[in-house]
Amino acid sequence: MKLSRADRSLLADWSFTIDRGLLTALLALLALGVVLSFAASPAVAIKKGLPTYYFVERHVTFAAIGAALMLIISLFSPAGVRRLAAVLLLASVAAMIVVLFKGTALNGAQRWLMLGSYSLQPSEFAKPAFVVVIAWLYGEAARRSDMPALPLALLLWSVMAGLLVAQPDVGQTVLISVTAGLLYLLAGLPPIGAAILVLIGSGGFWLAYMNFGHVQSRLEKFFSAAPFENYQVGRAMQSFSEGGFFGRGPGEGTIKSVLPDAHTDYIFAVIGEEYGVIACVALLAVFAYIVIRAMQRASDEPTAADRLAVQGLSLLLGLQALINMGVNIGLLPPKGMTLPFISAGGSSMLALAITAGMLLALTRWRPDPMRLKKPRRVPTIDEAHFTSHTPSV
């Protein structure tokens, strides 16, 4: 089916306004995730006593749903994205409160709600919604002095951080706090506020270290003199040296057989061992392209709320990828964070699809609304007469 620019349908408008570079990169990540799930997931499924392709089939299913969800949300207008974010944030925060009382605990953390045979992690869906809403509040704070937008943004930030710490999920708390802090600076708000936020964040991190044993243990092992004391991190780091530049070959890796989280937290190490460092650098380049491209598009946005939302969503995606990769190569302590679109996980996949859909919707090509509001100036009679009688050079 060939679309014409004269066609004013929703699909035609989407086709001519979507950022095709971003769309291609995001769809490429989804496809790579499906391919790489064949490398890491079967060994984990066998070890857990499940059918060989159990995690692969789940990954394909959620990737297909995620792709459809991403494309549907990319049709939204900026106002529609903000409304979606507001509704999703309210629902996610309510679900996060329910999690504290009726959630399912795993590995010492209570983050999931059981829906039949499926587990739902509400905090994953809260992240993109939180970023879009706080970006709007920052934009309003910079634009209007008669609205208490900044206090509302800080209150929202505090509620999100408090609910995440209560689970506890320190890694996600750090992710949303760094993203919100960078957005504060990008919004051009008072620097004194940024300094106060850094102090509060430092204090919160110290309290987490003093009160959560797993945080203390991970940090002490990370900064200890023996870098391989943490077996999972040490084995992940070893996989990169064993893979070399070009890898040992598909299916030839061993890390997936020894680490319980090889298909989620440590899938980057599986990629390094089987496909080599060059494949890891290529994957990093795809994430870098998405962030840089989104930042370039954000610079063209005339509305502060939309500009900050694009910057925040791209930072959220890029920082999560960097944290996962940093853990795998031993630059960061373990945080239990997935590699976007590559790691297995239903809630993570769907939440990232929403993030990508919002990013695509907000980066679609649109005319400057201020320019549209200004009617074309009609020259006066004298100006028209002068112009018509002016000799050409």
C-alpha positions in Angstrom: 0.0 0.0 0.0 1.5 3.3 -1.1 0.7 6.4 1.0 0.4 9.9 -0.4 1.1 13.2 1.4 -2.3 14.3 0.3 -3.8 11.5 2.4 -4.7 13.0 5.8 -5.4 9.7 7.6 -3.8 8.9 10.9 -1.7 6.1 9.4 -0.4 8.4 6.6 0.3 11.2 9.0 2.3 8.7 11.2 4.2 7.4 8.2 5.5 10.8 7.1 6.2 12.2 10.6 7.7 9.3 12.5 11.5 9.4 13.1 12.5 6.4 11.0 16.0 6.3 12.4 14.7 5.9 15.9 12.0 3.4 14.8 14.5 1.3 13.0 17.0 1.2 15.9 14.2 0.3 18.4 12.8 -2.5 16.2 16.4 -3.7 15.7 16.8 -4.0 19.5 13.5 -6.0 19.7 14.7 -8.4 17.0 18.2 -8.8 18.5 16.5 -9.6 21.9 14.6 -12.4 20.2 17.7 -13.8 18.5 19.9 -13.6 21.6 17.2 -15.3 23.8 18.1 -18.5 21.9 21.7 -18.1 23.2 21.0 -17.6 26.9 17.5 -18.9 27.8 17.5 -22.7 26.9 20.3 -23.6 29.3 18.6 -21.7 32.2 15.2 -23.3 31.4 16.8 -26.8 31.5 18.5 -26.1 34.8 15.2 -24.9 36.3 13.5 -28.1 35.1 11.4 -26.3 32.5 10.8 -27.0 28.8 13.9 -26.1 26.8 12.4 -23.2 24.9 10.2 -22.0 27.8 11.9 -18.6 28.2 12.4 -18.2 24.5 8.7 -18.6 23.8 7.9 -16.1 26.6 10.4 -13.7 25.2 9.0 -13.9 21.6 5.4 -13.5 23.0 6.2 -10.4 25.0 8.4 -9.0 22.2 5.5 -9.2 19.8 3.1 -7.6 22.3 5.7 -5.0 23.0 6.2 -4.1 19.4 2.5 -3.7 18.9 2.2 -1.6 22.0 5.1 0.6 21.0 3.6 1.3 17.5 0.2 2.0 18.9 1.5 4.5 21.5 3.7 6.2 18.8 0.4 7.3 17.1 -0.4 9.5 20.2 -0.1 13.3 20.2 2.1 14.9 22.9 -1.0 15.7 24.9 -2.2 12.1 24.6 1.2 10.9 25.8 0.9 13.1 28.9 -2.6 11.8 29.6 -1.4 8.2 29.2 1.5 8.9 31.6 -0.7 10.5 34.2 -3.1 7.5 34.2 -0.3 5.0 34.1 1.5 6.7 37.0 -1.6 6.7 39.2 -2.3 3.0 38.5 1.4 2.0 39.0 1.7 3.9 42.3 -1.5 2.3 43.5 -0.2 -1.1 42.5 3.2 -0.4 44.2 1.3 0.3 47.4 -0.6 -2.9 47.1 2.8 -4.7 46.5 4.0 -3.7 50.0 1.1 -5.6 51.6 0.2 -8.4 49.2 3.2 -8.6 46.9 5.2 -11.8 46.2 8.7 -11.8 47.7 11.7 -13.2 45.8 15.4 -13.0 46.9 14.6 -10.8 49.8 12.6 -8.2 47.7 8.9 -7.7 47.5 8.2 -6.2 44.1 5.7 -8.4 42.2 2.0 -9.0 42.0 0.8 -12.4 40.9 -1.8 -12.3 38.1 -2.6 -16.0 37.7 0.6 -17.7 36.5 2.2 -14.3 35.5 4.0 -11.9 37.8 3.7 -8.1 37.3 6.3 -5.6 38.5 4.4 -2.3 38.8 7.6 -0.2 39.4 8.7 -1.0 35.8 5.6 0.7 34.4 5.9 3.6 36.8 9.3 4.7 35.4 8.3 6.1 32.0 5.2 7.6 33.4 7.1 9.2 36.2 9.6 10.7 33.7 6.9 12.2 31.4 5.0 13.7 34.4 8.0 15.1 36.1 9.2 16.6 32.8 5.9 18.4 32.5 6.1 19.7 36.0 9.7 20.9 35.5 8.6 22.6 32.3 5.7 24.4 34.1 8.0 25.4 36.9 10.4 27.1 34.4 7.5 28.7 32.5 5.1 29.8 35.2 5.6 31.3 38.7 1.9 31.1 39.7 1.9 27.2 39.8 3.5 25.1 42.6 5.0 22.8 39.9 8.4 22.4 41.5 7.1 21.4 44.9 4.8 18.9 43.3 7.7 17.5 41.2 9.8 17.0 44.4 6.8 15.5 46.2 6.3 13.0 43.3 10.0 12.2 43.3 9.9 11.5 47.1 6.8 9.3 46.8 8.4 7.2 44.0 11.7 6.9 45.8 10.0 6.0 49.1 7.9 3.2 47.5 11.0 1.8 45.7 13.1 1.8 48.8 10.4 0.1 50.8 10.4 -2.9 48.4 13.5 -2.6 48.6 14.8 -1.7 45.1 17.8 0.5 45.4 18.9 0.1 41.8 15.6 1.5 40.4 15.7 4.3 43.0 19.1 5.3 41.8 18.0 5.1 38.1 14.9 7.4 38.5 16.7 9.8 40.8 19.7 10.3 38.5 17.2 10.8 35.6 15.1 13.2 37.5 18.2 15.1 38.7 19.6 15.4 35.2 16.2 16.7 34.0 16.2 19.3 36.7 19.5 20.6 35.3 18.3 20.5 31.7 15.2 22.4 32.7 17.4 25.3 33.8 16.0 25.4 37.3 17.9 27.1 40.2 21.3 25.4 40.8 20.8 25.7 44.6 18.0 23.2 44.2 20.3 20.8 42.4 22.8 21.0 45.3 20.1 20.3 47.8 19.0 17.3 45.8 22.5 15.9 45.7 22.8 16.2 49.4 19.4 14.5 49.9 20.4 11.8 47.5 23.8 11.2 49.2 22.0 11.0 52.6 19.5 8.5 51.2 22.3 6.4 49.7 24.1 6.3 53.1 20.9 5.3 54.9 20.4 2.5 52.3 23.9 1.3 53.0 23.5 1.3 56.7 20.0 -0.3 56.8 20.0 -2.9 53.9 22.4 -5.8 54.3 22.4 -6.7 50.6 23.4 -3.2 49.7 26.2 -3.2 52.2 27.4 -6.6 51.1 27.4 -5.8 47.4 29.3 -2.5 47.9 31.9 -4.0 50.2 32.5 -6.9 47.8 32.7 -4.5 44.9 35.3 -2.3 46.6 37.2 -5.2 48.2 40.8 -6.1 47.1 39.5 -9.3 45.6 37.5 -8.4 42.5 36.3 -12.0 41.9 34.9 -12.4 45.4 31.4 -12.0 44.0 31.2 -15.2 41.9 28.5 -14.0 39.4 30.4 -10.7 38.6 33.7 -12.5 38.4 32.4 -15.2 36.1 30.7 -12.5 33.9 34.0 -10.6 33.6 35.8 -13.8 32.7 33.4 -14.5 29.9 34.6 -11.4 28.0 38.2 -12.6 28.0 37.1 -16.1 26.9 35.0 -14.7 24.1 37.7 -12.4 22.7 37.0 -10.1 19.8 34.8 -12.5 17.8 33.4 -14.9 20.4 33.5 -18.7 20.9 30.5 -19.1 18.5 26.7 -19.4 19.0 25.9 -22.0 21.6 29.5 -22.5 22.6 29.4 -20.4 25.8 29.5 -21.8 29.3 28.4 -18.9 31.5 24.7 -19.5 30.7 25.0 -23.0 32.3 26.5 -21.7 35.6 24.7 -18.4 36.3 21.0 -18.4 37.4 20.4 -15.0 35.9 22.3 -15.5 32.6 19.1 -14.7 30.6 18.3 -11.5 32.5 20.9 -9.6 34.5 24.0 -11.2 32.8 22.9 -11.7 29.2 25.5 -9.1 28.1 28.2 -11.5 29.4 26.6 -14.3 27.4 26.8 -12.1 24.3 30.4 -11.3 25.0 31.4 -14.9 25.4 29.5 -16.3 22.4 29.6 -13.4 19.9 32.7 -11.4 21.1 33.6 -7.9 22.2 32.8 -6.5 18.7 29.2 -7.6 19.0 29.0 -6.0 22.5 30.4 -2.7 21.1 27.9 -2.9 18.2 25.0 -3.3 20.7 26.3 -0.4 22.7 26.4 1.7 19.5 22.7 1.0 18.9 21.8 2.3 22.4 24.1 5.3 21.9 22.5 6.1 18.6 19.0 6.0 20.2 20.0 8.4 23.0 21.9 10.8 20.7 19.2 10.8 18.0 16.5 11.5 20.7 18.6 14.3 22.1 19.0 15.9 18.7 15.3 15.7 18.1 14.6 17.2 21.6 16.6 20.3 20.7 14.0 21.0 18.0 11.1 20.8 20.4 9.6 24.3 21.1 7.7 23.2 24.2 9.7 22.7 27.3 7.6 19.8 28.6 8.0 17.8 25.4 11.7 18.6 25.1 12.3 17.4 28.7 10.1 14.3 28.3 12.2 13.2 25.2 15.4 13.9 27.1 14.2 12.0 30.1 12.9 9.0 28.3 16.1 8.6 26.3 18.2 9.0 29.5 16.1 6.4 31.2 16.7 3.9 28.4 20.4 4.8 28.0 21.2 4.8 31.7 19.5 1.4 32.3 21.5 -0.1 29.5 24.7 1.4 30.9 24.0 0.1 34.4 23.4 -3.4 33.1 26.6 -3.4 31.0 28.6 -1.7 33.8 27.6 -4.5 36.2 28.6 -7.2 33.6 32.1 -5.8 33.0 32.7 -5.1 36.7 32.5 -1.3 36.7 29.4 -1.2 38.9 28.1 -3.3 41.8 25.3 -5.8 41.0 21.9 -4.1 40.8 19.5 -6.7 39.3 18.6 -4.5 36.3 17.7 -5.8 32.8 19.3 -4.9 29.5 16.5 -3.1 27.6 14.7 -5.3 25.1 17.5 -7.9 25.3 17.0 -9.5 28.7 14.1 -11.8 29.4 11.2 -10.4 31.5 7.6 -9.7 30.7 7.1 -6.6 32.9 10.4 -5.1 31.8 9.7 -5.7 28.1 6.2 -4.2 28.1 7.3 -1.2 30.2 10.2 -0.6 27.8 7.8 -0.8 24.9 5.7 1.9 26.5 8.9 4.0 27.0 9.9 3.5 23.3 6.3 4.3 22.1 6.3 7.5 24.1 9.7 8.5 22.7 8.6 7.8 19.1 5.3 9.8 19.7 7.1 12.8 21.1 9.8 12.9 18.4 7.5 12.9 15.5 8.0 15.8 13.1 5.5 18.6 13.9 5.4 22.3 12.8 6.2 24.9 15.4 2.9 25.8 17.1 4.0 29.4 17.7 4.7 29.8 14.0 1.2 28.4 13.1 -0.4 30.9 15.4 1.1 33.9 13.6 -0.8 34.8 10.4 1.1 35.8 7.4 1.7 39.5 7.4 0.0 41.4 4.5 2.1 44.4 3.3 0.4 47.8 3.4 -0.5 49.7 0.3 2.5 51.9 0.6 4.9 49.0 1.1 3.4 47.1 -1.9 3.7 50.3 -4.1 7.4 50.8 -3.0 8.2 47.1 -3.7 6.6 47.1 -7.1 8.5 50.3 -8.1 11.9 49.3 -6.7 14.2 48.5 -9.6 15.8 45.1 -9.6 19.6 44.9 -9.4 
